[in-house]
């Protein structure tokens, strides 16, 4: 499905992220498009848990389902684009979202349908997460990426993706001696209509991983975190969902990125392995009492600060 709205003025500007936000009014809502992941590692489950942790109400639109375990993806089954639009348009007649978040939606048709829908809400920011797709069939990957570049990225306010994934997609013909800089990736994204790109997983040293928010002209913020010796799944969905939620409650963009990265880091530090495969972020790390402490009673003391600080809407857990 092609995006039929030709009058869209491009991504919603980050200037609308008012620091006062909707925190003192009705709860902020984020509409999220993603597939269901039965392992709980990624997909719409990860989105909803991360968003609830930040203190917003998710409006989840299921775009398909994975067949997967904690080790790998066996298959994916996309819903028809009419089913996706029916879910979204029905709730949008009743609830107004502060942000749209788009994860993996399974088909070029679904990307086109979603792009057409969000173009009708040009004032609402769109956070797009681009996952790693090497598990999928090559022809499907090509169709999906082409549709994303043509239809969704012109509507996107912030794109989130791993350094290697974004380089392979946006800079396939990079042949200079030095590897691309984050601003090179952001420039390629801006050429497709994206004003801001959050690039994760940049190996700065053997011990640290860098994450950079930038536009084509400037690095807006950069956060380094210590490398963790584990293979994680679900980190990208967790980060992009937390970022979308923080934007929804009115955080300034650089501040929202810093908070979302800190939340992800704590989630990974507390990672869990529910099966025999990879480690998943523990997105509810803040809810667990510190069993190593002799003062467990104090861990749930309402007068004590939360385990992580998300001040924009005084997050309640």
Secondary structure by P-SEA (a helix, b strand, c coil): cccccccccccccccccccccccccccbbbbbbbbbbccccccaaaaaaaaaaaccccccccccccccccccccccccccaaaaaaaaaaaaacccccbbbbcccccaaaaaaaaaaaaaaccbbbbbbbcccccccaaaaaaaaaaaaccccccccbbbbcaaaaaaaccccccccccccaaaaaaaaaaacccbbbbccccccccbbbbbbbccccccbbbbbccccccccaaaaaaaaaaaaaaaacccaaaaaaaaaaaaaaaaaaccccccbbbbbcccccccccccccccccccccccccccccccccccc
